[in-house]
């Protein structure tokens, strides 16, 4: 696939903006995309507008076995004066269709089609001239590659990456021996399900029916994740290789991740205070390879999706994002966006920055 090329989109289907499954004030619209070998393909753009008119917006891009449900994240950005958008990528969440292999792709550049169209809607139809893209995990990897390949085109003004998937979670042998073997299988048998039983620890640490605090659709984000398929794994490793060779993202990039990874396959309460999906040291290692202006923030007690961490960690995260935005993506005025504890965290971060 031509990573830097332009795409002609399907616009032969009428577009309706309807109330989202989250209820008012969230709306959603289906983005029709080009058919693939499984049939019709769509993505879904969710939106929630700020109470005050603004020319700035944020676009959230989820991770693997995921979709947008984090309304408190939207509230944070709305409170900071941005209009909020979230994109459920093809074959994920709101965009999954019965004939499709869930969460499947063979090239991460496939997602550029819906990213480009979402940005066109946000900028051209809705009138925003400043855009922050917030990518989580696999969405962080995809957003980084897209920002690099679309550099110089005025599509994005800043990136905030929440635990981006920049390398495999495993030993050097996994990275050097097993991952290349999987990539070879992905070329010949892309739909082959790998014998990788992803642990349920992460889902258990999130959902309130188990050991977490969050409510979300287990059909779209199941406790036992969808199978990892060889073609998808190959696409991921190709994306990793591009990052490791060095990207040239030309806008400011904030990367945030936990201080620690949780390596055990079985549950313990420690899973609620660490990243149980990725190797956070690899995230830190590869952050400088993303572009010219990168900032790394590491949070003690952070989970894989930092925005789903316990509230004190979330507040520190949001404080750090606000501090970074004040330098690289200023929005005026910034209204109250975090809890009382978070307000103290904002003040602490600001005081620390002032003392440098």
N, C-alpha and C positions, 0 to 999 in steps of 0.2 A: 504494500500500500504506500502511496506517495504521501509522506508525512507532511510535506509542506505545500501540497496542492490545494486547489479550491474544489468545492463540492457543490453540485447542483442539487437542491433539496426538492423533495416531493411537496408540492403545495396544492395538489389536486383534491385534497380533502378539506371540507369546511372546518374551521376552527371554532370551537365553543369554549368559553371560559365558564367554568361551573364551580360550585362550592366543593371544596376538597373533602376527603374523608375525615380530616381533622376538624371540620366544621368551620363556621365563620369565626374570624375574618379571612381564613385561608381559602384561596381559589386555586384551581389547577386547569391546565390546558394540555391536550395531547399534541405532541409534535410528531407528525408523520415522517418516517424516514424511508430510505430505500430498502426494498425487500432484500433478504439474504437467502441462503439455501434452505432455511427452515420456513420461509414465508414472510408474511407481513411483519414489519418492525415499527415500533413507536417508542418514544420517550415521553416523559411527563414533567412539565414545569409547574412547580408550586410557587405561589406568590402570597406575600402579605405586605401591605403598604403601610408606611409610617403615617402617624397622625398628621404630621406636618409635611408640606411639599419638600422634596429633596432631589438633588441631581446626582446623589451617590447611592449605590446599591451594592449588595453582596450576593454572590451566587455560591451556594453550598453544594458540594459534590461528595456523596457518601462513599463508603468502602465496600468490600466484598461481603456477601450475605448481609445486606444492609439496605436501608432506604431512609428517607427523611421522616422523622417523627419527633425530633428534639425541639419542641416549641419553646423551651426556655432559651435555647440558642438563638432562635428567631427573636425572642423578646429582648435579649441582650443587644443584638444588632439594631433592632427597631429603636430601643432606648438610646442608642448611640447616634441616632439620626440617619440611619440607612434604611432604604427599602430592602426587604428580604426576599430572596428567591432560592429555591432548592430544585435540583434536577435529579429525578429518578432515572438513571440511565437505562438503556435498552435491556430487557430481560431481568430487570430488578424491580422489586416493589410494585408500585402502581403500574409499571410498564410491562410486567410479565404477562405473557399470553399462553394459553394451554398448549399450543403447538411448539413452544420454545423450550430449549434447554436452559434452566435457570442460571443466570449470572455468567453465561458463556460468551467467550469471544476468542478469536485466534490472533488478533492484532489490537493493541491498545489504541491505535489510531482510528479504529472503528468508531470510538466514542467522540472523535472530533466533530462528527456530523451533528450530533445533538448539542455539543458544547458551542459550536459556531452558531447554530440556530438559536439557542437560548440567549447568547450574547447579542445577537441581532435583535431579538425581541426586547431585551432589556434596554438596549441603547437606542435602536431606531424606532420601535413602536412605543415604548414607555418613556422615552426621552431622557435617559440617564447618560451623563457624559463621564462619569467616574465609576469604576467597577473594581471591587475586591473579590477575588475568588478564594473560597475557603474549602480546601480538599482534605478529606480524612482517609487515612490508610491507603488502600488501592486508589481511591479518589485523589489522594495527594500525589501519588505517582503519575496518574493520568493527567492531572492538572499541570504538573511540572513539565511533562513532555509536551503537552499542548501549548503551554506558555512559551516554551523554547521554540517550538516549530512555528508558532504564530507571532514571534517577536517582531517588533517594528510595524505592526499593523493596527495598533491602537485598540486592541481588544480588551486588555486587562491592565490595571494600574498598580496592583499589588497582589501578593499571594500570602495567605495564611494557611499553613499546612499543619494539621493536627495528627501527630503520629504517622507521618507518611511512610509508605511501604517502599523503602529504598534498598533493601537487601533481604535475603531469606533469613528466617529464624532457625539457626542450626549451627553445627560445628563447621570447621573448615572443610572436613570431608564431605559434608552435605553440600556445601557450596561448590566444591571443586570436582566431586565425583557423581553424586546422586543427581544434583540439579541438571548437569549437562546430559545425563542419560534420559532424564524426564523430557528435556527439550527435544532430544532426538525422537522419542516416542510421539511427542506432540506434533512433529512434522508428518509422520506417517499415519498416526491414529489419533487425530485431535480430540475426538469425543470419548476416548478411553478414560474411564474413571480410575484415578490413582488410588492405590491402597494406602491412603493417608487418612486415618481416622482423626479428623480434627477434634480436639477435646471439647467437651461441653462446658468446661470451666468458665470460659468467658461469658457465654450466654447465661449461665447460672448466676454469675456475679452481677448481671444486669437486670434480669427480669424479676418483677416483684412477686411473681408466683413461686420463686425459688429463693435466692439469697440477695436479690438486688432491690432497687427502688423504682424501676421504670416499667411502664406499661407500653407494649407495642405488639404488633401483629406477628405472631409466631409462624404464620404461614409465609410471610415475606422475610422474616428474620428468624429462622428456626433455631431451637436450642442445639440440635445436632445439625451442623451446617450442611448445605448442599454439597454434593460430591465435587472434589477438585478434579478437573479434567485436564488431560495432558496438553491440549491445545492452549488452554488458558494459562497453564503453568509455563509453557514455552513463551507465550506473549509477555508474561510477567518478567521472565528472565531476560528477554530481549530489551524490555524497558529498563531493567536494572543495569544491563550492560551500557546502555546509552548514558544513564546517570553516572556510572563509574568512569566513563570516558570523559565526562565533564559536559555540562549544559551551559548555555549562555542566556539564562533568563535575565532580561534587562530591566526588570522592575524589582522593587524591594520584596524580599521573601522572609517571612517569619516562620520558623519551624519550632514546634513545641512537642515535647515528649516527656515521658515519665523518667524518674531517676533510676528505676529498676524494672527488670523483666521477671515475670513469674514463669518458671521453667517446668513446674510439676504437672503431670497429667491429671492428678487427682485434686479434688477440692480442698482448700483450706481458706480461712478468713483472710490470709495474706493476699489472695487473689483480688481482693477489693482495694488493694493499695499498690498495685503494680500492673505493668503491661503484660497480659497473659497471652498475647498474640505475636508480637514482634520483639526483636532484639533491639532494645533502645540504644545500645552502644553503637550498633550499625547505623541507626538513624543519625546519631551525633556525628559519626565518622564521615558520612556522605553528605551532610548538609552543605559544607563549603563547595561541593562540586555542582551545586544547583545553579549558581549564577554569581553576579558581581557584588550583590549587596544582600548578604544573608545574616539573619539573627537567630540564635538558638536559645531557647528557654527550656530548662528541665525542671520538672515539678515533683517534689517529694510526695509520695502517696498517690500519684496519678495512675489511672487505669488506661487501657488502650485508647478508647475514645475519651479523651480528657474531659470533654463536656459532660460525660456521664459519671465522672468521679464523684466522691463525696463532696458536699457543698463547700467546705473550706478550700478544697483543691480547685473546684470550679471557680471560686471567687478569685483565687490567686491567678488562675489562667486568664480570666476576663480582665483582671487588673493589668496583667502583662500585655494583653492584646490592646487595651486602651492606651497604655503607655507607648507601645510601638506605633499604633495608629496616629497618635499625636505628632509623631515625627515623620511618618511616611505616608499616611493616608488621613490627613486631618479632616474632621467633619465638625461643623459648628452649627448649633451649639451641641455639646455632649450632655445629655440629660442623665438622670439617675438610671443606672443599668444593672446594678448588682445589689445584693442584700446588704444589710448593715455591716456584717463582717466583711463583705466585699468592698464596701466603701473604705474601711480601714486598710484593706489590702491595697487599694488604689493609692491612698495617701502614703503608705509605706513604700510602694514602688516608686512613686514620684519623688519622695524624699531621698531614696537611695540614688535615683538618677541624678538628682540635684547635687549630691555630694561627690560625684565622680570628678 
